[in-house]
Amino acid sequence: MLRRMKRVALAAMAIACAAPAYAGGAQNFTLVNGTNGSLAQLSIRRAGTQDWKPLGTAPSPGAHSSINFTDPDCAFDIRANVPGAGPITWAGVNLCGAKSVTLNRDGSAGAWVDYDQ
């Protein structure tokens, strides 16, 4: 019985050690500009806070850029200024485990993101 308990405990530890990297929070990701327009003043904040921080240079329409980012949280808001529309916020973006995040926007549907896990 003790031997079986040790095996179960060992197996549980092995599974815990093999947990995906995103279990530790948000990490570097690729940002894609899917808005068909220019973006400026790209910034990010933890969802529910008011502390916006610069995120880097926004990619051109249809292009992507690598974002170096690490944070223990998962939920963020991303904001950019869009010519003719002003500041646009993509709210509740889940960056845990996200390899690529595409920012989308249109006049009728608003702002949304697509993920490539």
N, C-alpha and C positions, 0 to 999 in steps of 0.2 A: 504494500500500500504506500509506504513512504517513497519507494522507488518510482511509482507511478506519479505521485504528487511532484516529485522533483522533475520528471520529464514534462509534465504539464506546465510547471513554472518556467522551465527552460524554454519551452515552445512559446509561451506567452512573452518572454523577454525577447526572443528572436523576432517575433512579429512586431513588437513595439519598436525595436531598433530599425526595422525595415520600413517604418512608416514613411510616407511621402514627405518630401522636403517642405511642401506648403503647410504642413502642420505647424510650422514655426512662424507663420506670418507671411506678409507680402515680401516678394523678392524681385529682382530685376525682371523686366518684361519688355516686349516690343510694342510700341505705340504706333498704330496705323491711322492716318487721317482719311477717313471714309466720308468726309463731309462734302467733297467736291468743291471746297472753298479753302481759302487761307485761314490759318489759325495763328493767333498771337498771344503773348503773355500767358503761356501755359502754366497752370499751378495746380496744387493738390492739397487736400486737407483730410484728416480723419473724419469720417461721417459723423455728423452731430456736433462738430466743433466749428470755430470761426477762424482758426489759425491757418491761413493759406500760405503755402510755401512754393517757391518757384520749382518747376519740374524739369525744365530744360527747354531746348529749342523745339518748337512744334514742327512736325514734318509737313512738307508740301502736300497739296491735294493728291491722294492716291499713293503717297509715299509712306515709308515707315522709318522709325528711329529707335535705337536701343536706349532704354531708360534704366539708369543705375539707381536702384531704390531698394531699401530694406526697412521694414517696419514690423513690429510684432502683431499689429492689427491686420485685418483683412478688408474691411469696408472703408472705401474712400470716395470722395467727390473730386472730380477733375473739372477744371474750369479753363476756358479759353475765350479770348475776345474774337468775335467773328465780324469782319467788316460788314456794315449795314445791319447787323443784328445785335451788336453789343456783346456783353458777357453771356456765355452759354455754360450751364453746369450739367455734367453727366453725373447724376447722383447715385450713390450706393454701388459703386463699382467694386466688385469682388476681385482683389488682386492676389488672393492666396491660390497658388497653383496655376495662375494664368501665365501662359507663355507669351500670348499676343492679345492685345486689346484694341479693337477697332472703334474709333469714335465716329458715330453716324449722326446725321441731322437732316431733317427736311421741314419745310414750313408747316405741314399739316400733322405729321406724326411727332414732331419734337425731337428730343435728343435721346439716343440710346446707344448701348455698346453691344458688340459681338465679341465673343471669346474664341480663341483657338487654344484649347488645353493641350 
